[in-house]
Every structure is written in structure tokens, then in C-alpha cells.
């Protein structure tokens, strides 16, 4: 089969910065290539038009075009034209697009389209209990209703999306996968009492709650330290740096225990995760987060949120602890417990990687997707 992905991001040095969506697409694409399928990536919103070849994958960067009026429509039609010409030329069997802002609304393609639910704007607005822009809701609903097939990265995201957009159709669930050869334990010595948070510095990831829990922790465990690794964002409510808000919430003692790393090369991220004594991911809003998969694959002791999707990836008391991030006292207590009980953390980490190997290893997930793609395209070869 020849599968193509439409995305606003993809990990490549010539393209705009990519995050979890791009990483999940790359993980799947590489496994499809390994299983002798062809993969093309269409990355829109880029600075230039360019065709790239990387690891057996053809990448078409599509430049963002500006229009005086009706840009939302004309941009989509420009994308449609660019994509369809290659669909026809290269005999692409299936296109896949994300749900974010309904990019495929008002597009028609020369092959079947599947939308994968990685978390739409409507989904994240719902989880954050804030109003979505009407135009985004309109585009996302139209794109979902028009897609021939819908797949979700978690059952929780599927359920919430059906509820938000009043969808009556069936949604298949195939979780994100992780390359367990890249994300594996070892290579660095553990830094005692070092806690790591990695991901965007943003309210919905629970970082403001983490500040409150860390204040409590350092009062009881004076040698605890915290590394924040990720890009700062402007808070949607207060319209200022979320990182500044985080530090404003810290006690004077806690401030001396926190180190911020804005962004580091991908290979260094792995080394930083490996050296952490504990990883904490207190997010309020995810679909099926790559950061959780990465930390679990690396046998890290974890303290995470207990919301929605977490029940599909974490088991409280077995792969780590899952807690409501608003319960600052319990959150701090669980972090302290794992910092002081290395044997328990080691057991949790072993359990976490074993669960990843069983359920979310990239090759297993790729095969589940291939079976769906065959079904969607009536592929018989």
C-alpha cells in the first residue's frame, strides 16, 4: 500500500518545529516502511515548497500562502490541488489527516480519507472548560462528518469527540506506538532526587499544579530538585508566560530547586529522561501522550494525572501513581514516596516498560493500522 499523511508538523531539520503529533506520525511511518509499504508526508504551513527524502519517506513541504480574502477556503483548495496531483501521480491508496482545526473541511481527494483523532481544538477546549472559537468548531465538525473513516488514538478521545460534535458513527481505536529501541533504559547514572517534567510549559499540562505540589515536597524533602524541559507558551487566560506564572507560584525555597531547559536536541532528551530519578506528567488534557509512552519505555518511575486517557496507559500502583493534579498534598506525597523508595520505583519502571512492549511497541501498533488501512481501501495484495 501507499499511505500518505497530511500534517502541520513532522520531525525534520528543514521543517518547522514538530511536537507529539509529528513524532507519532513518524513512528508509524517508519514502521510502515519497514513492513514494505510506501509512505508520503504532506506538511503544510511551511516557509517554502520543497520535496525531501528521509529514511525511505517522501516529504512534501507545502508553503503557507496568504490571501486577501477567504484565506481559510483558498488555502484549503491550494492544499487539495497540491495533494491530489501527487495522489494521482504516485498512486496513493489512502490519505490520513489529524482532527486539529479541521484542515480537510472543504477538501475532496482522489482516494479515501481517514481522520485520526489526536485531539481537536474542540476536544482540548472541552477538557479545559473554555469556549471554542465558532469557526474552529465548524471546520472540525465538517471535516469529521465528511471523512470516510475516523480512527482515534484513545477510547477516551473517541468518546469525548463523539459527544462534543454529536457524531453517531463508529470510531476505531488504535493507540500511538513507541520505538522501544530509541527509548530504552540505561546509558546514564540516575541523579538522586531529580524529578523531570518534559513537554510544553502550558496550563493544560498541569504545570501550575506541579508548582504547588513541589512547594509542599521541598518542605518535607529538602534535597529534591525539579527539571522543567520544554517550550514556554503564553497562557490562554492570563496572556503572559506560563513559565513566569509557574515561578510566581513557587516558594522562595522551591525556586532554588528548579532548573529550566527550554529546548534541547532529540538525542539529549533521551539522556535527560534516563538520568531522572522520577518523571512527573500531571496533565489535564491529552489524547494519548507520547511523553508518557517515552518515559514508560525507559523504565521511569512515574507520577501522572488520573484523567480519562490515563486509564488506557497507566495502572495506579503498578506502572506508577496516578493522581488528580489538584490534590497537591497527595501528589507531593507520592513523589516523595518514589524518591525515597528506589526499589518501588524500579519495580514500577520495569512494569511500565513490560506494558509498553506488550501493548504499544511501534511494530505492534503499525500492524494494527495496516489491518485497518487494508479494510478501508479493500486492499487485497
TIPA-708672 format. One record per residue (C-alpha): chain; x, y, z; residue in one letter; residue number from 1. Coordinates in steps of 0.001 Angstrom, whole numbers, plus 500000, padded with zeros to 6 digits. Layout:
<atoms>
ATOM   chain        x        y        z   res     n
ATOM       A        X        Y        Z     A   NUM
...
</atoms>
This chain:
<atoms>
ATOM   chain        x        y        z   res     n
ATOM       A   500000   500000   500000     X     1
ATOM       A   500952   503611   499568     X     2
ATOM       A   499804   505632   502607     X     3
ATOM       A   500072   509412   502857     X     4
ATOM       A   499737   511688   505870     X     5
ATOM       A   498638   515323   505940     X     6
ATOM       A   500095   517176   508913     X     7
ATOM       A   501043   520663   510160     X     8
ATOM       A   504294   519208   511553     X     9
ATOM       A   506880   516488   511054     X    10
ATOM       A   510306   515997   512694     X    11
ATOM       A   512880   517181   510134     X    12
ATOM       A   515566   519864   510347     X    13
ATOM       A   514270   521607   507195     X    14
ATOM       A   510724   521946   508560     X    15
ATOM       A   509073   523980   511288     X    16
ATOM       A   509411   522662   514842     X    17
ATOM       A   507434   519464   515482     X    18
ATOM       A   505877   518108   518675     X    19
ATOM       A   503944   514975   519709     X    20
ATOM       A   501742   514817   516610     X    21
ATOM       A   504722   514818   514263     X    22
ATOM       A   506529   512237   516382     X    23
ATOM       A   503562   509851   516396     X    24
ATOM       A   503252   510126   512603     X    25
ATOM       A   506977   509482   512149     X    26
ATOM       A   506885   506426   514428     X    27
ATOM       A   504070   504932   512366     X    28
ATOM       A   505586   505941   509018     X    29
ATOM       A   508926   504275   509771     X    30
ATOM       A   507200   501039   510766     X    31
ATOM       A   505108   501087   507577     X    32
ATOM       A   508308   501475   505555     X    33
ATOM       A   509876   498583   507490     X    34
ATOM       A   506867   496442   506543     X    35
ATOM       A   507408   497246   502832     X    36
ATOM       A   504698   499868   502380     X    37
ATOM       A   505242   503281   500783     X    38
ATOM       A   504792   506484   502794     X    39
ATOM       A   504390   510099   501723     X    40
ATOM       A   504038   513033   504121     X    41
ATOM       A   502375   516342   503181     X    42
ATOM       A   503455   519011   505692     X    43
ATOM       A   501515   522235   505237     X    44
ATOM       A   502096   525724   506646     X    45
ATOM       A   505826   525672   505856     X    46
ATOM       A   508154   528508   504821     X    47
ATOM       A   508946   527061   501382     X    48
ATOM       A   507750   524465   498901     X    49
ATOM       A   510230   521615   498978     X    50
ATOM       A   510442   517863   498425     X    51
ATOM       A   512578   515958   500903     X    52
ATOM       A   513601   512319   501167     X    53
ATOM       A   514311   510924   504615     X    54
ATOM       A   514594   507334   505870     X    55
ATOM       A   512660   505966   502896     X    56
ATOM       A   509858   508520   503285     X    57
ATOM       A   508964   511220   500758     X    58
ATOM       A   508112   514533   502417     X    59
ATOM       A   506363   517337   500554     X    60
ATOM       A   506673   520654   502384     X    61
ATOM       A   503877   522982   501260     X    62
ATOM       A   504387   526709   501702     X    63
ATOM       A   501769   528709   503570     X    64
ATOM       A   500026   531043   501147     X    65
ATOM       A   498380   534320   502134     X    66
ATOM       A   495220   535640   500536     X    67
ATOM       A   493491   538984   500948     X    68
ATOM       A   490064   537414   501428     X    69
ATOM       A   488648   533915   502052     X    70
ATOM       A   492093   532650   503050     X    71
ATOM       A   490587   529797   505099     X    72
ATOM       A   488935   528455   501925     X    73
ATOM       A   491589   529255   499313     X    74
ATOM       A   494381   527751   501445     X    75
ATOM       A   492441   524511   501686     X    76
ATOM       A   491819   524446   497946     X    77
ATOM       A   495514   525070   497304     X    78
ATOM       A   496401   522142   499574     X    79
ATOM       A   493793   519972   497872     X    80
ATOM       A   495263   520707   494445     X    81
ATOM       A   498858   520028   495559     X    82
ATOM       A   497931   516791   497312     X    83
ATOM       A   495633   515417   494616     X    84
ATOM       A   498236   515862   491898     X    85
ATOM       A   500613   513619   493839     X    86
ATOM       A   497863   511187   494856     X    87
ATOM       A   497213   510570   491171     X    88
ATOM       A   500865   510588   490062     X    89
ATOM       A   502129   508282   492819     X    90
ATOM       A   499026   506067   493112     X    91
ATOM       A   498425   506802   496791     X    92
ATOM       A   495875   504395   498269     X    93
ATOM       A   494830   506271   501410     X    94
ATOM       A   495227   509714   502976     X    95
ATOM       A   495281   510310   506715     X    96
ATOM       A   494811   513707   508382     X    97
ATOM       A   494554   514888   512014     X    98
ATOM       A   491417   516399   513518     X    99
ATOM       A   493120   519625   514641     X   100
ATOM       A   491176   522692   513335     X   101
ATOM       A   489520   520600   510615     X   102
ATOM       A   492110   521162   507907     X   103
ATOM       A   490344   518821   505454     X   104
ATOM       A   486983   520632   505652     X   105
ATOM       A   486027   521710   502112     X   106
ATOM       A   488604   519383   500553     X   107
ATOM       A   487868   516471   498233     X   108
ATOM       A   490515   513880   497463     X   109
ATOM       A   491158   511290   494776     X   110
ATOM       A   491454   508497   497348     X   111
ATOM       A   489784   507622   500680     X   112
ATOM       A   490450   509910   503657     X   113
ATOM       A   490755   508796   507273     X   114
ATOM       A   490894   511331   510101     X   115
ATOM       A   492833   510322   513191     X   116
ATOM       A   491753   511874   516477     X   117
ATOM       A   494897   513205   518145     X   118
ATOM       A   492804   515788   519986     X   119
ATOM       A   490927   518558   518202     X   120
ATOM       A   490702   522173   519308     X   121
ATOM       A   487142   521387   520391     X   122
ATOM       A   488373   518442   522459     X   123
ATOM       A   491027   520437   524293     X   124
ATOM       A   488676   523388   524847     X   125
ATOM       A   486164   520958   526352     X   126
ATOM       A   488759   519472   528716     X   127
ATOM       A   489871   522979   529730     X   128
ATOM       A   486243   524066   530223     X   129
ATOM       A   486619   527050   527905     X   130
ATOM       A   484651   528165   524868     X   131
ATOM       A   485898   527147   521435     X   132
ATOM       A   486002   529588   518545     X   133
ATOM       A   482886   529025   516443     X   134
ATOM       A   484837   528818   513161     X   135
ATOM       A   487108   526075   514555     X   136
ATOM       A   484113   524085   515754     X   137
ATOM       A   482505   524458   512324     X   138
ATOM       A   485627   523350   510432     X   139
ATOM       A   486333   520406   512731     X   140
ATOM       A   482768   519107   512659     X   141
ATOM       A   482555   519423   508867     X   142
ATOM       A   485866   517618   508391     X   143
ATOM       A   484822   514790   510722     X   144
ATOM       A   481443   514316   509099     X   145
ATOM       A   482981   514323   505626     X   146
ATOM       A   485802   511834   506340     X   147
ATOM       A   485255   508332   505032     X   148
ATOM       A   486731   506819   508213     X   149
ATOM       A   487693   508021   511706     X   150
ATOM       A   490327   506471   513960     X   151
ATOM       A   491231   507631   517486     X   152
ATOM       A   494452   507301   519467     X   153
ATOM       A   492444   506552   522626     X   154
ATOM       A   488965   505342   523551     X   155
ATOM       A   488573   508378   525819     X   156
ATOM       A   489274   510785   522950     X   157
ATOM       A   486869   508897   520694     X   158
ATOM       A   484084   509070   523287     X   159
ATOM       A   484584   512773   524028     X   160
ATOM       A   484840   513703   520336     X   161
ATOM       A   481577   511922   519533     X   162
ATOM       A   479946   513759   522413     X   163
ATOM       A   481343   517210   521514     X   164
ATOM       A   480493   517041   517801     X   165
ATOM       A   477352   514923   518114     X   166
ATOM       A   478741   512155   515926     X   167
ATOM       A   476740   508950   515549     X   168
ATOM       A   479308   506970   513580     X   169
ATOM       A   481673   504235   514714     X   170
ATOM       A   485231   505257   515608     X   171
ATOM       A   488036   502690   515621     X   172
ATOM       A   490709   502960   518335     X   173
ATOM       A   494406   502384   517624     X   174
ATOM       A   496763   503801   520230     X   175
ATOM       A   500008   505618   519495     X   176
ATOM       A   503117   503444   519389     X   177
ATOM       A   506682   503973   520570     X   178
ATOM       A   510076   502917   519236     X   179
ATOM       A   511409   500859   522137     X   180
ATOM       A   514900   500730   520641     X   181
ATOM       A   515269   504502   520775     X   182
ATOM       A   513531   504872   524119     X   183
ATOM       A   515121   502297   526365     X   184
ATOM       A   516651   502325   529848     X   185
ATOM       A   520325   502790   530606     X   186
ATOM       A   523191   504932   529405     X   187
ATOM       A   523282   507454   532258     X   188
ATOM       A   523609   507315   536009     X   189
ATOM       A   520467   508274   537882     X   190
ATOM       A   520676   511691   539549     X   191
ATOM       A   519358   511074   543046     X   192
ATOM       A   516177   513022   543936     X   193
ATOM       A   515946   514635   540469     X   194
ATOM       A   512382   514971   539172     X   195
ATOM       A   511777   515615   535477     X   196
ATOM       A   508819   517231   533757     X   197
ATOM       A   509109   517322   529964     X   198
ATOM       A   506632   518731   527467     X   199
ATOM       A   505192   522148   526672     X   200
ATOM       A   505113   524603   529568     X   201
ATOM       A   501376   525181   529387     X   202
ATOM       A   498453   525281   531799     X   203
ATOM       A   496655   522265   530312     X   204
ATOM       A   499708   520077   531046     X   205
ATOM       A   499247   520689   534773     X   206
ATOM       A   502477   522647   535298     X   207
ATOM       A   500814   525228   537573     X   208
ATOM       A   499543   522430   539804     X   209
ATOM       A   503033   520910   539768     X   210
ATOM       A   504413   524159   541198     X   211
ATOM       A   502038   523904   544147     X   212
ATOM       A   502850   520231   544760     X   213
ATOM       A   506596   520907   544511     X   214
ATOM       A   506322   523632   547169     X   215
ATOM       A   504956   521004   549557     X   216
ATOM       A   507552   518424   548546     X   217
ATOM       A   510615   520611   549198     X   218
ATOM       A   509383   521387   552713     X   219
ATOM       A   509490   517673   553502     X   220
ATOM       A   512383   516615   551259     X   221
ATOM       A   514961   519383   551064     X   222
ATOM       A   517229   517637   548540     X   223
ATOM       A   514503   517218   545877     X   224
ATOM       A   515148   519048   542585     X   225
ATOM       A   512974   519629   539535     X   226
ATOM       A   513939   519915   535861     X   227
ATOM       A   511453   521585   533524     X   228
ATOM       A   512176   520709   529891     X   229
ATOM       A   510024   522206   527143     X   230
ATOM       A   508911   525272   525255     X   231
ATOM       A   507251   528073   527192     X   232
ATOM       A   503816   529256   525997     X   233
ATOM       A   501598   532287   526517     X   234
ATOM       A   498806   531380   528918     X   235
ATOM       A   495381   531347   527270     X   236
ATOM       A   493721   533077   530223     X   237
ATOM       A   496307   535490   531621     X   238
ATOM       A   498035   536257   528305     X   239
ATOM       A   501544   536010   529750     X   240
ATOM       A   504363   533489   530010     X   241
ATOM       A   503260   530244   531647     X   242
ATOM       A   506839   529753   532846     X   243
ATOM       A   506700   533119   534651     X   244
ATOM       A   503384   532073   536197     X   245
ATOM       A   504969   528790   537319     X   246
ATOM       A   507855   530565   539061     X   247
ATOM       A   505479   533107   540614     X   248
ATOM       A   503693   530204   542327     X   249
ATOM       A   506888   528709   543755     X   250
ATOM       A   508034   529380   547285     X   251
ATOM       A   511418   531043   547713     X   252
ATOM       A   512905   527702   548774     X   253
ATOM       A   511367   525853   545817     X   254
ATOM       A   512689   528405   543312     X   255
ATOM       A   516256   527457   544205     X   256
ATOM       A   515479   523808   543391     X   257
ATOM       A   514109   524261   539861     X   258
ATOM       A   516098   524329   536623     X   259
ATOM       A   514504   525228   533284     X   260
ATOM       A   515744   523861   529942     X   261
ATOM       A   513937   525451   527020     X   262
ATOM       A   514671   523012   524211     X   263
ATOM       A   517449   520500   523591     X   264
ATOM       A   518318   518157   520688     X   265
ATOM       A   516227   514992   520458     X   266
ATOM       A   519118   512709   521446     X   267
ATOM       A   519793   514781   524547     X   268
ATOM       A   516140   514476   525616     X   269
ATOM       A   516662   510723   525900     X   270
ATOM       A   519743   511245   528083     X   271
ATOM       A   517897   513692   530350     X   272
ATOM       A   514989   511274   530799     X   273
ATOM       A   517403   508457   531569     X   274
ATOM       A   519141   510323   534367     X   275
ATOM       A   515915   511377   536133     X   276
ATOM       A   515076   509676   539411     X   277
ATOM       A   511380   510307   538768     X   278
ATOM       A   509248   511615   535884     X   279
ATOM       A   506104   513606   536615     X   280
ATOM       A   503422   514325   533993     X   281
ATOM       A   500403   515964   535686     X   282
ATOM       A   498464   516802   532517     X   283
ATOM       A   494781   517731   532401     X   284
ATOM       A   494459   517432   528620     X   285
ATOM       A   495905   514759   526343     X   286
ATOM       A   494713   512310   523722     X   287
ATOM       A   497372   509601   524116     X   288
ATOM       A   500615   511360   525011     X   289
ATOM       A   503958   510434   523516     X   290
ATOM       A   505807   511762   526580     X   291
ATOM       A   504101   509151   528761     X   292
ATOM       A   505000   506360   526330     X   293
ATOM       A   508611   507554   526152     X   294
ATOM       A   509075   507700   529923     X   295
ATOM       A   507421   504309   530439     X   296
ATOM       A   509543   502703   527702     X   297
ATOM       A   512627   503977   529547     X   298
ATOM       A   511560   502285   532809     X   299
ATOM       A   510991   505520   534675     X   300
ATOM       A   509122   505733   537949     X   301
ATOM       A   506091   507898   537099     X   302
ATOM       A   503637   510155   538870     X   303
ATOM       A   500912   511286   536451     X   304
ATOM       A   497390   512612   536343     X   305
ATOM       A   494484   510171   536604     X   306
ATOM       A   492253   511729   533937     X   307
ATOM       A   490484   509981   531052     X   308
ATOM       A   493141   508561   528747     X   309
ATOM       A   495431   507698   531695     X   310
ATOM       A   493452   504525   532405     X   311
ATOM       A   494418   503248   528954     X   312
ATOM       A   498153   503651   529525     X   313
ATOM       A   498857   503727   533280     X   314
ATOM       A   497873   501382   536107     X   315
ATOM       A   497884   503085   539503     X   316
ATOM       A   500167   501276   541939     X   317
ATOM       A   501698   499111   539203     X   318
ATOM       A   503282   501271   536483     X   319
ATOM       A   503403   504347   538733     X   320
ATOM       A   500978   506549   540606     X   321
ATOM       A   498015   508317   539002     X   322
ATOM       A   496543   511238   540948     X   323
ATOM       A   494322   514249   540406     X   324
ATOM       A   496888   517063   539963     X   325
ATOM       A   494694   519385   542029     X   326
ATOM       A   495334   517195   545072     X   327
ATOM       A   498669   518880   545763     X   328
ATOM       A   499275   517157   549097     X   329
ATOM       A   498803   513621   547753     X   330
ATOM       A   500748   514457   544585     X   331
ATOM       A   503710   515652   546687     X   332
ATOM       A   503437   512610   548957     X   333
ATOM       A   503612   510193   546012     X   334
ATOM       A   506639   511943   544536     X   335
ATOM       A   508378   511822   547927     X   336
ATOM       A   507495   508147   548305     X   337
ATOM       A   509127   507212   544997     X   338
ATOM       A   512203   509366   545607     X   339
ATOM       A   512746   507602   548919     X   340
ATOM       A   511933   504080   547767     X   341
ATOM       A   514178   503242   544829     X   342
ATOM       A   513141   499586   544873     X   343
ATOM       A   509490   500528   544376     X   344
ATOM       A   510402   502971   541609     X   345
ATOM       A   512478   500268   539919     X   346
ATOM       A   509532   497852   540059     X   347
ATOM       A   507146   500449   538634     X   348
ATOM       A   509611   501193   535824     X   349
ATOM       A   510026   497519   534929     X   350
ATOM       A   506256   497070   534896     X   351
ATOM       A   505834   500160   532725     X   352
ATOM       A   508279   499010   530043     X   353
ATOM       A   506800   495495   530037     X   354
ATOM       A   503362   497006   529422     X   355
ATOM       A   504731   499152   526574     X   356
ATOM       A   506393   496117   524976     X   357
ATOM       A   503164   494168   525187     X   358
ATOM       A   500697   496823   524036     X   359
ATOM       A   502328   499871   522440     X   360
ATOM       A   505531   498758   520717     X   361
ATOM       A   505676   500539   517352     X   362
ATOM       A   505631   497364   515243     X   363
ATOM       A   502514   496047   517001     X   364
ATOM       A   500697   499357   516556     X   365
ATOM       A   501777   499595   512907     X   366
ATOM       A   500302   496168   512164     X   367
ATOM       A   497003   497201   513742     X   368
ATOM       A   496979   500258   511480     X   369
ATOM       A   497862   498208   508403     X   370
ATOM       A   494885   495908   509003     X   371
ATOM       A   492613   498945   509254     X   372
ATOM       A   494111   500528   506130     X   373
ATOM       A   493509   497308   504202     X   374
ATOM       A   489909   497300   505358     X   375
ATOM       A   489432   500966   504464     X   376
ATOM       A   490856   500541   500951     X   377
ATOM       A   489677   496989   500210     X   378
ATOM       A   493358   496209   499714     X   379
ATOM       A   493890   492573   498826     X   380
ATOM       A   497571   492257   497891     X   381
</atoms>
